[in-house]
Amino acid sequence: MTLFAGPVFDMARTQFNIIADHLEIPSDERDRLLLPKRAISVSCPIHMDDGRTAVFTGYRVQHHLTLGPAKGGTRYAPNVDIGEIAALAIWMSWKCALADLPYGGGKGGVTVDPRLLSPRELESLSRRYMQEMIPFVGPHTDVMAPDMGTNEQVMAWFMDTYSMYQGVTVTEIVTGKPVGSGGTLGRNEATGHGVAFLASRALDHLGIDPLASTAILQGFGNVGSHAAIGLARRGTRIVGLSDHTVAIYDRNGFDAQSAFDHVMKHRVLKGFADQAEIDPTELLTKPCDILAPCAVERVIDEEVAAALNCRILAEGANGPTTPDADLVLGNQNNAIFVIPDILCNAGGVIVSYFEWVQSLQQYFWSKDEVMEKLERALDRSWRQVVDRANRHGVSNRTAAMSIGVDRVRKAKQARGLFP
């Protein structure tokens, strides 16, 4: 029994057990690989604008520190719980190991709907959360980043709060911060850029002409919007988009940049193409070459998987496809080519690593240098995953997770067990 529970954690555990069986990992090694090293829960009281005192619950999970500091985002969402945060930290461990980054997985969150907070309340909550985390984080212990519901402004508040307690500016305590405060060029679009880059690699792998290809992006936040723009620049027609307010579909396609500009102005996609609105549940199963779920976990279950009508599933979100859905995808006669999440959305953590290195060295790169290094890193992981999948006759997800899990396992074996 552990304190971690819920459907998202159960999914992470099931995925791990599948890989552990595949790698023939002895049963007495499995808990040490799966269970987080440290889980923190804190209360974050703040003064609200109406004079009340409200208390929000915050979490941070550090999965392992074997390869280096924990690394991972911090999300603000009303459904955040310790099980979800633990699962996301576990997935981040395999993702960092697959990309060969010197990190263990970390993740944090606060149970709150940030849209209901004023700017002052949001700042107060962010600073209080970081203040509570100071005993447990550090540039060589745990490095935070943005996630759902947070952004570069929140990271700037995190950095400033930590720095005030240290008495010096510590830019390397977070990544994803503003460029003017020690951030890196290219970080905002890194995850979406990586999704577009790898989806294009998959098109080439399958012999599909990019100029004749179509894509649907479920989730038009930071990841989905930049993925759509990146695909459109490569010639792919964007035929479907959605966010939490609306889903739109048109076989003739949408202008991705115009949709992005609309969201920047109105904060939501609704109102961009009223005539093209459809039921959000239908969007995932519309015909396309590339389907990129870029929102939340577990949107593709067994039923949805059976109805998918795409050639490539590019997982921009963390854990969008359930293990039961994976079984359906693997049994199809004309199997869908899956780019698993720990590969597909790794662009964000790779560029976060670049930002951390630049902050430590106080030496900064151009955007072209960042993007060149990002694509080179993604391409290296892509080739390793596809090669392993072909050699072992396994799915891309099994190949990717096997690489990640095996690297963490070997690092733990090399270091031994202390004391």
C-alpha positions as CSV (number, residue, x, y, z in Angstrom):
1,M,0.0,0.0,0.0
2,T,1.2,3.5,-0.8
3,L,-0.3,7.0,-0.4
4,F,-0.5,7.3,-4.2
5,A,-3.9,6.4,-5.8
6,G,-6.2,7.4,-8.5
7,P,-6.7,6.6,-12.2
8,V,-3.6,8.6,-13.4
9,F,-1.2,6.9,-10.9
10,D,-2.8,3.5,-11.7
11,M,-2.1,4.1,-15.4
12,A,1.6,5.0,-14.7
13,R,2.0,1.9,-12.5
14,T,0.4,-0.3,-15.2
15,Q,2.6,1.1,-17.9
16,F,5.7,0.5,-15.7
17,N,4.7,-3.1,-14.9
18,I,4.3,-3.8,-18.6
19,I,7.9,-2.5,-19.2
20,A,9.2,-4.3,-16.1
21,D,7.8,-7.6,-17.4
22,H,9.3,-6.9,-20.8
23,L,12.7,-6.1,-19.3
24,E,12.4,-9.1,-16.9
25,I,13.1,-6.8,-13.9
26,P,13.1,-8.9,-10.7
27,S,10.1,-8.2,-8.4
28,D,12.3,-7.0,-5.5
29,E,13.7,-4.2,-7.7
30,R,10.4,-2.8,-9.0
31,D,9.2,-0.7,-6.0
32,R,12.5,1.1,-5.8
33,L,12.2,2.0,-9.5
34,L,8.5,3.0,-9.4
35,L,7.8,4.6,-6.0
36,P,8.8,8.3,-5.6
37,K,11.8,9.1,-3.4
38,R,10.0,12.1,-1.8
39,A,6.4,13.5,-1.8
40,I,5.6,16.8,-0.2
41,S,2.2,18.3,0.7
42,V,1.9,21.8,1.9
43,S,-0.9,24.3,2.9
44,C,-0.7,27.6,1.2
45,P,-2.8,30.3,3.0
46,I,-3.2,33.7,1.3
47,H,-5.2,36.8,1.7
48,M,-7.9,37.1,-0.9
49,D,-9.0,40.4,-2.4
50,D,-12.3,40.4,-0.4
51,G,-10.4,40.2,2.9
52,R,-10.9,36.4,3.4
53,T,-8.0,34.0,4.1
54,A,-8.1,31.0,1.8
55,V,-6.0,27.9,2.1
56,F,-4.9,26.0,-1.0
57,T,-3.1,22.6,-1.0
58,G,0.2,22.3,-2.9
59,Y,2.2,19.2,-3.8
60,R,5.7,18.4,-5.0
61,V,6.9,14.9,-5.9
62,Q,10.6,14.0,-6.6
63,H,10.6,10.6,-8.2
64,H,14.4,10.0,-8.0
65,L,17.6,11.9,-7.7
66,T,20.0,9.2,-9.0
67,L,21.0,11.0,-12.2
68,G,20.9,14.5,-11.0
69,P,18.3,17.0,-9.6
70,A,14.6,16.3,-10.1
71,K,13.1,18.3,-12.9
72,G,9.5,19.0,-13.8
73,G,6.6,21.4,-14.1
74,T,4.2,22.9,-11.6
75,R,0.6,22.9,-12.6
76,Y,-2.3,24.9,-11.2
77,A,-5.6,23.0,-11.8
78,P,-8.8,22.3,-9.7
79,N,-8.3,18.5,-10.0
80,V,-4.7,18.2,-8.9
81,D,-4.0,15.5,-6.3
82,I,-0.9,13.7,-5.1
83,G,-1.6,10.6,-7.2
84,E,-1.7,12.6,-10.4
85,I,1.5,14.6,-9.5
86,A,3.3,11.3,-8.6
87,A,2.4,9.8,-12.0
88,L,3.6,12.9,-13.9
89,A,6.9,12.8,-12.0
90,I,7.3,9.1,-12.9
91,W,6.7,9.8,-16.6
92,M,9.1,12.7,-16.4
93,S,11.8,10.3,-15.1
94,W,11.5,8.1,-18.1
95,K,11.3,11.1,-20.4
96,C,14.5,12.6,-19.1
97,A,16.3,9.3,-19.2
98,L,15.2,8.7,-22.8
99,A,16.5,12.1,-23.8
100,D,19.8,11.3,-21.8
101,L,19.4,14.3,-19.5
102,P,21.0,14.4,-16.1
103,Y,17.7,14.6,-14.2
104,G,15.2,12.6,-12.3
105,G,11.6,13.3,-12.7
106,G,9.8,15.8,-10.6
107,K,6.3,17.4,-10.6
108,G,4.4,19.9,-8.5
109,G,1.0,21.4,-8.4
110,V,-1.6,23.4,-6.5
111,T,-5.3,22.4,-6.3
112,V,-6.8,25.7,-7.7
113,D,-8.5,27.1,-10.7
114,P,-6.1,30.0,-11.6
115,R,-8.7,31.6,-13.8
116,L,-10.7,32.4,-10.6
117,L,-7.8,34.3,-9.0
118,S,-7.0,38.0,-9.5
119,P,-3.4,38.8,-10.6
120,R,-2.5,39.8,-7.0
121,E,-4.0,36.6,-5.6
122,L,-2.2,34.5,-8.2
123,E,1.1,36.1,-7.2
124,S,0.5,35.6,-3.5
125,L,-0.3,31.9,-4.0
126,S,2.8,31.4,-6.2
127,R,5.1,33.1,-3.8
128,R,3.6,31.2,-0.8
129,Y,3.9,27.9,-2.6
130,M,7.6,28.5,-3.4
131,Q,8.2,29.7,0.1
132,E,6.8,26.4,1.5
133,M,9.0,24.4,-1.0
134,I,12.3,26.1,-0.2
135,P,13.5,23.4,2.2
136,F,13.1,20.8,-0.5
137,V,14.2,22.4,-3.7
138,G,17.4,23.9,-5.2
139,P,19.3,24.2,-8.4
140,H,21.0,20.9,-7.7
141,T,18.0,19.2,-5.9
142,D,14.8,20.1,-7.8
143,V,14.3,22.6,-10.6
144,M,10.8,23.7,-11.3
145,A,9.2,24.7,-14.7
146,P,5.8,25.8,-16.0
147,D,3.0,23.4,-16.7
148,M,-0.8,23.6,-17.1
149,G,-2.1,26.8,-15.5
150,T,1.3,28.4,-14.9
151,N,3.6,30.4,-17.2
152,E,6.8,32.4,-17.3
153,Q,5.4,35.1,-14.9
154,V,4.7,32.4,-12.3
155,M,8.3,31.2,-12.7
156,A,9.6,34.7,-12.3
157,W,7.7,34.9,-9.0
158,F,9.1,31.5,-7.9
159,M,12.6,32.6,-8.8
160,D,12.3,35.9,-7.0
161,T,10.9,34.3,-3.8
162,Y,13.7,31.7,-3.7
163,S,16.3,34.4,-4.4
164,M,15.1,36.7,-1.6
165,Y,15.5,33.9,0.9
166,Q,19.0,33.1,-0.4
167,G,20.1,36.8,-0.5
168,V,21.4,36.4,-4.1
169,T,19.7,36.0,-7.5
170,V,19.4,32.3,-8.3
171,T,18.1,32.1,-11.9
172,E,18.8,28.4,-12.1
173,I,16.2,27.5,-9.5
174,V,13.5,27.5,-12.3
175,T,13.3,27.2,-16.0
176,G,10.6,28.6,-18.4
177,K,11.1,32.1,-16.9
178,P,11.1,35.3,-19.0
179,V,14.1,35.8,-21.3
180,G,14.8,39.2,-19.6
181,S,15.1,37.4,-16.2
182,G,17.5,34.7,-17.3
183,G,15.3,32.5,-19.4
184,T,16.2,31.1,-22.8
185,L,15.0,31.9,-26.2
186,G,12.8,29.2,-27.7
187,R,11.5,27.8,-24.4
188,N,7.8,28.9,-24.9
189,E,7.5,27.1,-28.2
190,A,9.9,24.2,-27.4
191,T,7.3,21.5,-26.6
192,G,5.0,22.3,-29.5
193,H,8.0,22.7,-31.9
194,G,9.1,19.2,-30.8
195,V,5.7,17.8,-31.5
196,A,5.7,19.3,-35.0
197,F,9.2,18.2,-35.7
198,L,8.6,14.5,-34.7
199,A,5.2,14.4,-36.4
200,S,7.0,15.5,-39.6
201,R,9.6,12.8,-39.0
202,A,6.8,10.3,-38.8
203,L,5.3,11.5,-42.0
204,D,8.6,11.0,-43.7
205,H,9.0,7.6,-42.1
206,L,5.6,6.5,-43.5
207,G,6.1,8.1,-46.9
208,I,3.4,10.7,-46.5
209,D,3.8,13.9,-48.4
210,P,3.7,16.8,-45.8
211,L,2.1,19.1,-48.4
212,A,-0.8,16.6,-48.7
213,S,-1.1,15.9,-45.0
214,T,-3.8,17.0,-42.5
215,A,-3.7,17.4,-38.7
216,I,-6.1,17.7,-35.8
217,L,-4.9,19.2,-32.5
218,Q,-6.9,18.5,-29.4
219,G,-5.9,21.3,-26.9
220,F,-4.8,24.7,-28.2
221,G,-2.8,25.9,-25.3
222,N,0.9,26.5,-25.3
223,V,1.8,23.0,-26.7
224,G,-1.0,22.6,-29.2
225,S,-0.8,26.1,-30.6
226,H,2.9,26.0,-31.3
227,A,2.6,22.5,-32.7
228,A,-0.2,23.7,-35.1
229,I,2.0,26.6,-36.2
230,G,5.0,24.3,-36.7
231,L,3.1,21.8,-38.7
232,A,1.5,24.5,-40.9
233,R,4.9,25.9,-41.7
234,R,5.9,22.5,-42.9
235,G,2.9,22.3,-45.2
236,T,0.4,20.3,-43.2
237,R,-3.2,21.5,-43.4
238,I,-4.8,22.1,-39.9
239,V,-8.3,20.7,-40.2
240,G,-9.3,20.5,-36.5
241,L,-8.6,22.4,-33.3
242,S,-10.0,22.5,-29.8
243,D,-9.6,24.0,-26.3
244,H,-11.8,23.8,-23.2
245,T,-14.3,26.2,-24.7
246,V,-14.9,24.8,-28.2
247,A,-13.9,22.3,-30.9
248,I,-13.8,23.2,-34.6
249,Y,-13.4,21.1,-37.7
250,D,-13.2,22.0,-41.4
251,R,-11.7,19.8,-44.2
252,N,-10.5,23.0,-45.9
253,G,-8.3,23.8,-43.0
254,F,-7.7,26.8,-40.6
255,D,-4.9,29.3,-40.5
256,A,-3.0,28.3,-37.4
257,Q,-1.4,31.7,-36.9
258,S,-4.8,33.5,-37.1
259,A,-6.2,31.0,-34.5
260,F,-3.1,31.7,-32.3
261,D,-3.6,35.5,-32.6
262,H,-7.3,35.1,-31.7
263,V,-6.4,33.1,-28.5
264,M,-3.8,35.7,-27.6
265,K,-6.4,38.4,-27.8
266,H,-9.5,36.6,-26.4
267,R,-7.7,34.0,-24.2
268,V,-10.0,31.2,-25.7
269,L,-10.5,29.6,-29.1
270,K,-14.3,30.1,-29.0
271,G,-15.4,32.7,-31.5
272,F,-12.6,32.0,-34.0
273,A,-14.7,29.9,-36.4
274,D,-18.3,29.6,-35.1
275,Q,-19.5,28.0,-38.3
276,A,-17.1,25.1,-37.9
277,E,-18.1,24.1,-34.3
278,I,-18.6,20.4,-33.6
279,D,-19.1,18.2,-30.6
280,P,-15.6,18.0,-28.8
281,T,-16.1,14.2,-28.5
282,E,-16.2,13.9,-32.3
283,L,-13.0,15.7,-32.9
284,L,-10.6,12.9,-31.9
285,T,-12.2,10.5,-34.4
286,K,-12.4,12.8,-37.5
287,P,-10.2,11.7,-40.4
288,C,-6.6,13.1,-40.5
289,D,-3.0,12.1,-41.0
290,I,-1.8,13.5,-37.7
291,L,-3.8,13.5,-34.4
292,A,-2.1,15.4,-31.6
293,P,-3.8,15.2,-28.2
294,C,-2.1,18.2,-26.4
295,A,-4.4,18.7,-23.4
296,V,-4.8,16.3,-20.4
297,E,-4.3,12.7,-19.5
298,R,-6.5,9.7,-20.5
299,V,-8.5,11.3,-23.3
300,I,-8.0,8.3,-25.6
301,D,-9.5,5.3,-23.9
302,E,-10.4,1.9,-25.4
303,E,-13.6,3.1,-27.1
304,V,-12.0,6.2,-28.6
305,A,-8.9,4.2,-29.8
306,A,-11.2,1.8,-31.7
307,A,-12.7,4.8,-33.6
308,L,-9.6,6.7,-34.4
309,N,-9.2,7.7,-38.0
310,C,-5.6,8.9,-38.2
311,R,-2.3,7.6,-39.4
312,I,-0.1,9.1,-36.7
313,L,-0.9,9.7,-33.0
314,A,1.5,12.4,-31.8
315,E,1.1,12.6,-28.0
316,G,1.7,16.2,-27.1
317,A,0.1,15.7,-23.7
318,N,1.3,13.5,-20.8
319,G,-0.4,10.2,-20.7
320,P,-3.2,10.9,-23.2
321,T,-3.6,7.2,-24.1
322,T,-4.7,4.5,-21.6
323,P,-3.1,1.1,-21.5
324,D,-6.4,-0.5,-22.7
325,A,-6.3,1.9,-25.6
326,D,-2.7,0.8,-26.4
327,L,-3.9,-2.8,-26.7
328,V,-6.5,-1.7,-29.2
329,L,-4.0,0.3,-31.2
330,G,-1.5,-2.6,-31.2
331,N,-4.2,-5.0,-32.5
332,Q,-5.2,-3.0,-35.6
333,N,-4.5,-4.5,-39.0
334,N,-3.3,-1.1,-40.3
335,A,-1.7,0.1,-37.0
336,I,-1.6,3.7,-36.1
337,F,2.0,5.0,-35.8
338,V,2.3,6.2,-32.2
339,I,4.8,8.8,-31.1
340,P,4.7,8.2,-27.3
341,D,4.4,11.1,-24.9
342,I,7.9,10.6,-23.3
343,L,9.4,11.2,-26.8
344,C,6.8,13.4,-28.5
345,N,6.6,16.2,-25.8
346,A,10.2,16.0,-24.6
347,G,11.1,19.3,-26.3
348,G,10.0,21.3,-23.3
349,V,12.3,19.5,-20.8
350,I,15.2,19.4,-23.3
351,V,15.1,23.2,-23.7
352,S,14.6,23.5,-20.0
353,Y,17.9,21.7,-19.6
354,F,19.5,24.1,-22.0
355,E,18.1,27.0,-19.9
356,W,19.4,25.5,-16.7
357,V,22.9,25.1,-18.2
358,Q,22.9,28.6,-19.5
359,S,21.7,30.0,-16.1
360,L,24.5,28.0,-14.3
361,Q,27.1,29.3,-16.7
362,Q,25.7,32.8,-17.3
363,Y,26.3,32.3,-21.0
364,F,23.4,32.5,-23.4
365,W,22.7,31.0,-26.8
366,S,20.8,32.4,-29.8
367,K,17.4,31.0,-30.7
368,D,18.8,29.3,-33.8
369,E,21.4,27.5,-31.6
370,V,18.7,26.4,-29.1
371,M,16.4,25.1,-31.9
372,E,19.3,23.3,-33.7
373,K,20.4,21.6,-30.5
374,L,16.7,20.7,-29.7
375,E,16.1,19.1,-33.1
376,R,19.4,17.2,-32.9
377,A,18.5,15.8,-29.4
378,L,15.0,14.8,-30.5
379,D,16.3,13.2,-33.6
380,R,18.7,11.1,-31.6
381,S,15.9,9.9,-29.3
382,W,13.7,9.3,-32.3
383,R,16.2,7.0,-34.0
384,Q,16.9,5.1,-30.8
385,V,13.1,4.4,-30.3
386,V,12.3,3.4,-33.9
387,D,15.4,1.2,-34.1
388,R,14.6,-0.6,-30.8
389,A,10.9,-1.0,-31.8
390,N,12.0,-2.6,-35.1
391,R,14.7,-4.8,-33.6
392,H,12.6,-6.2,-30.8
393,G,9.2,-6.2,-32.6
394,V,7.5,-4.0,-30.0
395,S,5.5,-0.9,-30.0
396,N,7.1,2.5,-30.0
397,R,5.8,3.1,-26.5
398,T,7.4,-0.1,-25.2
399,A,10.6,0.8,-27.0
400,A,10.7,4.4,-25.6
401,M,9.8,3.4,-22.0
402,S,12.2,0.4,-22.1
403,I,15.1,2.8,-22.9
404,G,14.1,5.2,-20.1
405,V,13.4,2.6,-17.4
406,D,16.6,0.7,-18.2
407,R,18.8,3.7,-18.0
408,V,17.4,4.6,-14.6
409,R,17.7,1.0,-13.4
410,K,21.4,0.8,-14.5
411,A,22.2,4.1,-12.8
412,K,20.7,2.9,-9.6
413,Q,22.6,-0.4,-9.9
414,A,25.9,1.4,-10.5
415,R,25.4,3.6,-7.4
416,G,24.2,0.9,-5.2
417,L,22.0,1.2,-2.1
418,F,23.0,3.6,0.7
419,P,23.7,2.8,3.5
